[in-house]
Amino acid sequence: MRITQNTDAMKIIGKLRIILLMAAILFAGMVYKTMQSGAWRGKADEAGKMVEAGECFIDLQGLRESKEPVLLLKVGETTSDSLLHLLHLPEKQLTISDLADRVILKELKASGSRLVIVAAARSEGMKAWIMLHQLGVKDFYILSSGEGYDEALKNRFRPEEEFKPEPENRES
């Protein structure tokens, strides 16, 4: 009785072995692809410390004093800063989605320049900074310029407590 059960199981496994082999190969490929694409190439704890300490920012004075070549990465809709144009630095206009393009990423890594992200809002600059850090780019900063750009909110948001919506007018 026991021998017939084993032979029946072996026959079923024999019929399904090609399917099981294909499923195992597909599963291994999916695991490999998932681990490759989601890897944080920079050190996440290092990035957090840099942001907390404000080491990811550089101001116009720091740009003027820089001894190495600088490439400005204008991300999104940027304001025209007349002081920035006086420095006559090379610029590259990008969107945040362009930063994930492998060709552009290779160009940025191979530029040999200090990369400075210029954005109209601090949030856009931080998004680009985090994205580049995650993708393994080295030696880049966010331009800190303009009044209020680096200023934290001083007052806590408190919505009006007595707000009540008006009734809808049902006249038709």
C-alpha atoms as one frame of an Amber mdcrd trajectory, in Angstrom:
protein
   0.000   0.000   0.000   2.774   2.360   0.931   4.740   1.636  -2.227   1.781
   2.506  -4.454   1.287   5.838  -2.674   4.914   6.786  -3.255   4.790   5.809
  -6.926   1.568   7.785  -7.413   3.165  10.848  -5.844   6.265  10.412  -8.004
   4.139  10.227 -11.136   2.353  13.480 -10.222   5.637  15.228  -9.394   7.140
  13.919 -12.640   4.294  15.487 -14.616   4.580  18.783 -12.746   8.378  18.986
 -12.616   8.650  21.294 -15.636   6.028  23.628 -14.189   7.698  23.581 -10.771
  11.119  24.241 -12.335   9.757  27.212 -14.314   8.018  28.578 -11.198  11.234
  28.304  -9.156  13.263  30.117 -11.841  10.615  32.838 -12.140  10.477  33.266
  -8.351  14.274  33.536  -8.090  14.313  36.131 -10.882  11.599  38.187  -9.190
  13.447  38.160  -5.860  16.711  39.198  -7.543  15.053  42.032  -9.504  13.211
  43.315  -6.439  16.350  43.391  -4.327  18.389  45.133  -7.046  15.973  47.955
  -7.880  14.987  48.836  -4.320  18.471  48.987  -2.855  19.528  52.235  -1.179
  23.037  52.701  -2.516  23.923  55.536  -0.147  23.972  55.167   3.613  20.493
  56.066   4.876  21.630  56.894   8.413  24.336  59.171   6.995  21.739  60.965
   4.868  19.481  61.505   7.871  22.326  62.974   9.924  23.342  65.290   7.073
  19.802  66.606   6.657  19.361  67.056  10.412  22.649  68.978  10.717  21.938
  71.054   7.578  25.088  69.784   5.860  23.180  69.178   2.637  22.830  72.939
   2.020  25.259  75.402   0.468  24.736  79.149   0.099  25.896  81.623  -2.566
  28.995  82.486  -0.518  29.947  78.802  -0.424  29.526  78.606  -4.210  31.778
  81.628  -4.737  34.470  80.153  -2.503  34.334  76.685  -4.086  37.665  75.641
  -5.590  36.257  72.734  -7.616  33.988  73.030 -10.672  30.257  73.361  -9.963
  27.281  72.221 -12.043  23.871  73.688 -11.189  20.954  71.269 -11.442  17.812
  73.336 -11.856  14.942  71.120 -10.747  11.376  72.010 -11.685  10.237  75.601
 -12.052  13.078  77.721 -10.673  13.105  81.427 -10.018  15.703  83.525 -11.783
  18.242  84.629  -9.202  20.345  87.491 -10.544  23.145  86.767  -8.053  23.336
  83.184  -9.272  23.694  84.325 -12.899  26.639  86.526 -11.925  28.658  83.420
 -11.032  28.458  82.139 -14.656  28.186  78.494 -13.665  27.091  75.738 -16.067
  23.453  74.719 -15.623  21.332  71.710 -16.445  17.513  71.924 -16.355  15.864
  68.710 -15.093  12.653  67.425 -13.633  12.563  65.132 -10.622  11.591  62.202
 -12.859  14.679  62.893 -15.036  16.908  62.094 -12.051  15.941  58.416 -12.254
  17.030  58.152 -15.917  20.153  55.976 -16.101  21.776  58.034 -18.880  21.368
  61.308 -16.986  22.519  59.647 -13.769  25.706  58.417 -15.499  26.331  61.928
 -16.841  25.970  63.423 -13.362  28.282  60.874 -11.756  30.891  61.294 -14.514
  30.771  65.111 -14.531  33.494  65.411 -11.883  31.801  68.584 -10.665  30.186
  69.475  -7.379  26.456  69.265  -8.066  24.243  71.988  -6.615  20.481  71.543
  -6.745  18.548  74.748  -7.396  14.800  74.597  -6.777  12.052  77.148  -6.180
  10.860  75.370  -3.028  12.817  73.629  -0.314  10.614  70.529  -0.641  11.544
  70.091  -4.318  15.228  70.469  -3.485  14.966  67.901  -0.681  13.168  65.418
  -2.943  15.930  65.713  -5.525  18.650  65.495  -2.837  17.175  62.339  -1.278
  16.698  60.763  -4.690  20.290  61.447  -5.785  21.645  60.221  -2.444  19.603
  57.038  -2.788  20.986  56.494  -6.295  24.591  56.735  -5.054  25.626  60.184
  -6.344  28.388  61.839  -4.286  29.341  65.465  -3.545  26.109  67.377  -4.122
  24.194  70.040  -2.225  20.995  72.083  -2.253  21.352  75.814  -2.857  20.040
  77.676   0.150  18.989  81.111  -1.049  16.369  83.760  -0.550  14.652  84.880
   2.586  12.316  82.323   4.092  13.739  79.435   2.071  15.295  77.769   5.104
  12.983  79.310   7.662  10.934  76.891   9.734   7.302  77.624  10.515   7.065
  79.588  13.742   3.371  79.135  14.478   1.427  75.948  14.806  -1.542  75.495
  12.458  -4.818  75.890  14.321  -7.988  75.661  12.247 -10.931  77.867  13.140
 -13.105  76.000  15.611 -16.421  77.676  14.828 -16.453  76.923  11.115 -19.720
  75.393   9.969 -20.623  74.792   6.347 -23.558  76.785   5.035 -26.682  74.868
   4.063 -27.098  74.177   0.383 -29.651  76.210  -1.515 -32.220  73.686  -2.763
 -34.080  75.954  -5.153 -34.341  74.438  -8.608
